[in-house]
C-alpha cells in the first residue's frame, strides 16, 4: 500500500513548488487587479459584479472573443473609473 500525502500538504507543495505561483508576474497585485494585455481589443465590454460581502469588481472583456478563450482582459477590485482606466 502506498503512503498518501495529506491534502493540505499537497496544496502547499503545488502552490509553492509546482504551479509557478511564486514566479507569477502578477502575484504582487493579484489581490487588487489582473490584466491580460494580449486580450485587449478594439471593442471591449465592461461590467461590474459583487462577489460576496459587498465586494465590487469590474470585469473587462474583449467582445471579439465572444465569451470564449481570450475574452478576459482585466478584473479590477472596485468600480472607480479612474482606477480601471489606469490599468488598461
N, C-alpha and C positions, 0 to 999 in steps of 0.2 A: 504494500500500500504506500502511495506517495504522500509526502508531507504537504499540507496545504498552507498557503500564505494567507494570513488574516486579511480580510477585505480592506480595512483601513491602511494596513501596511502596503498592500498592492496599490491603492490610490496614491499614497505618498510617493512610492517608488516611481509610479507612472508620471506623476506631476513633476517631481524633482529631477528625474533622470531620462525617462524615455520619450516624453512628449515634446521636448524642446521649449517648454514654457519659460524656463529660466533665461533663454536667449531670445525670446519673442520681442521684436522691436516695439510693440505697442504695450508691453507689460506695465510700464511706469504710469500710463494714463488710462489703462483699460477700464478702470472702475468709473471713469468720468466720460470717456468717449472712445469710439473706434472709428477709423476712417479707412476706406478701401478706395484709394485714388484710381486704381485701374478700372473701377466700376462706375466712375463718373461719366456722364454723357450729356448730350445737348438737352434732353428732356428729362427732368427729374420730378419725382413725386415727393411730397413731404407730408408727414402725418405725425400725430402725437399719440402716445398711449400711456396709460397708467398701469404699471406692473403690480404693485402692492403698496399698501400703507401710504398712498398718495404720491408715490414717486412718479414723476413725469419724465418721459423720454421722447425725443424727437427722432424719427426714423426717416432717412433719405434714401430713396431707391431710384434706380435707373429704369425708366419706362421701356427702353429698348429690350430689356431682358424679360419683359412680360411676367415678372414674378418668379422667374427661374434662376438658374445659376448666373451669378454675376449681377444680381439685382440690388443687393445691399451695398450702398455707397457710404453710409455713415449711420451711426447711432450715437446720440448725444444725450447726456443727462440734462434734463431741464428743457424749457421751451422758449428761452430768450433768443430772439433773432440774432442779436449781437454775438452770442456765444457760438451759434451754429455757423454763421457766415464766415467767421474767422477760420474755421476748420476746413471749409470747402474752398 
